[in-house]
Amino acid sequence: MNQNKFTRHEPSTGLRLMLTLCALAVVSQLYVPLPILRQLAQTLHMTPGMAAAVMSAFGFAYAVGSSCSAHCRTALVDAM
């Protein structure tokens, strides 16, 4: 007999809108610097390739961190 302590409910329209806007903001922050990459590299005294590598490292770390945090939340909820 598997009794779930949590009841499922539909998220409100406001919550869905907020989550959608947050997702768009995160993705846009990854792509906004692309047109100004050359100026950014000059300002930071590095090559455009190095600046692109820093942006790529940030994107990779963000993706791994998001995946790990989602896995930890799921495991925590399952343990309850």
Protein Blocks (a to p, Z undefined) as FASTA:
>chain_A
ZZdfbdcddddfklmmmmmmmmmmmmmmmmmmmmmmmmmmmmnopafklmmmmmmmmmmm
mmmmmmmmmmmmmmmmmmZZ
